[in-house]
């Protein structure tokens, strides 16, 4: 395959309801956008199906793809829906309540009934290590290496699948934290383990610990996803670099994304914001972007360029990492409406997904979703596009999923 013939780019965005694949010819500008339902039990299969179908319609061989850029809301939805793994946390002795104390203030201080967010890691799964560092990084009490290993052993027996390590002042000197993490990895090589000094080595204990816990909470699922995705794309015949979009709009290797998936939490929404800024540069330099998917709704501001920051809101949790400034709530088209124990109407964060999907899909879904509400109230009405309205060019497509759509431009 000559370098000149490798002119096709593939972009992938995996949402909670649909998986979108974009195909672009770098030389001619010809593009196609392909949509296929996301299968919750086989996320990688949805990606492979989408890529395989759009390449077949374009008559492009997998080896002719120059590179693949993959984004998703998988990590984002996992946190919003509280569907991550059972994660444990190792902290310096005396700091077991770092996730409970948070910033020592309620989210809505004037409200006597304000609900305190539930930590991603239960307090029962937080253990202490007997060590202490000075703010300068000098050791005040050396690490007792046997202590964290014994405590983590009990967590593993309780079914913990991932461990986050966040020691006091590890940003100044990570020696104790990394020693403990290395011992845990040595004793339990199949356990997903991460250290705050590798994820977000900054001051402020709560913020650093929360980012590390997020990484552990989504780590096993995202690690398995990226590993399977790489293998199946190679099996498909792709020899190009496989990249993953980050929350800041940049890209990292798929191997790095598997180690630090928290860097990709806002990858899908971030690319949407940067894309909106790109296509409106000459017409509307100031924008409010709204991206409503199946599970979440994402909002951002563009002032000539996407606004960047180190704190984004992911449901109930702040994300303290460089990212496109996006606020996300668990209210997408597939978000399920229900009454809580007090009879108050709530929406999300649980989503109906693509299977069975909203009740309007007529696939067996019985719970009301935002999409169903839009349909009943007439907001969707006659604006629903039928397959006949989609334009397609190129070779005659081969048989595919009846839910898959391709738009060429």
C-alpha positions, 0 to 999 in steps of 0.5 A: 500500500503506497503512502499516497493511497493511505488518505482515509481518516476514520473517527469513532464516537461511541455513545450510550445509544449510538456509535458514530463513525466518520470517514474522510478522504484527505485528498478530495474532502469526500466524507461519510458519517455512519450511525449504528446502535451501540450494543451494551454487551459488545461495545467493540462489536458496535465499533467494528460493525460501523467501521466495516460497513462504512469502509465497504460502502466507500470501497476502501480497504482497512489497510488504506486507512491512515489513522483511527481516532477514537472517542467515546462517552463510555467512561463519562457514562460509567461515572454518571450512571455509577456503573463502574467497578468496585474500587478500593483506595489506599491513603496515608494513615489519618486521611481515610475520610478524604472523599467524605470530607470533600471540600468541607462544604455542601454543594448547596449550603443554604439548603438544609435538605441538600444531598451529599454526593455518594463517593465512587469508593465506599468508605469500607473500601478505603484503607490506610498506610502507615507513612507520612511525608512533610510538605517538602517531600521529606519522609517523616515516617517511613512506609511500613510495606507490609501494612498496605499489602495486608489491608489490600488483601482483605479488599481483594477478598471482598471483591475489589477489582481496582486499587487507587493509591493517593498518599499525602504530599505524593506530588512532592515525593512519590517514593512511598506511594509508588512503593506501595503501588508496586507491591500491590501490583506484584502481589495481584498482577491482574488487579487494575492499580494506579497512583495519584503521582502518575495520574494528577501530581498536584496539590490539594488532597481531595482533588488529586484523590478523586481523579485517581479514584475515577481512574480506578473506578473506570479502569478495568472496563476501559482497559478491557475495551481499549485492548479488545478494540486494538486487537479487533482493528488489527484483525480487520487489517488496519496497520495505522496508528490507533489514537484516542481523543482526550478531554482537552481535545488532544490525542494519546496512544491507545495504550496510554488511554488504557493506563489512564482512562480518566484522561478520556472521560470527556473525549467525545464531548470535547471533540464535539466542542472543538469541531463546532469551534472549527466550522464556525470560526468565520461566522460565529466566534462566540457559541453556546454548544449543546450536545445531547446524546442518549445518556448525557447532555453536554454544554460548553462555551466557545469564545473564538476558541473552546474554553479550557480549564482544570475543573469540569463537572461530571454529574455529581463529581468535579473532574480536576484535569486539563479539559475543554470546559464542559458541564455534563448532566445525566439527561440524554434522549434515552435517560429514564424518567421515574418517581423517587421515594418521595414522589418527585419526578426525576430523570436519569442518570440510568439510560435505556440505551439502544437495546431495548431503547426508549419505548418509542423504539418498539423493541420491548422498552417499557420505561419512559424516556426523554425521547418518549416525552419529546414524541408524545408532546410533539417536539419530535413530530414530523421532524423525525427523518426516515431512512428515505431522506438520507442520501447515499453515494458510491458502490451499492451497499452490502446487507447491514443492520437495518438500524445503520444509516450512512450520510455522504457529503 
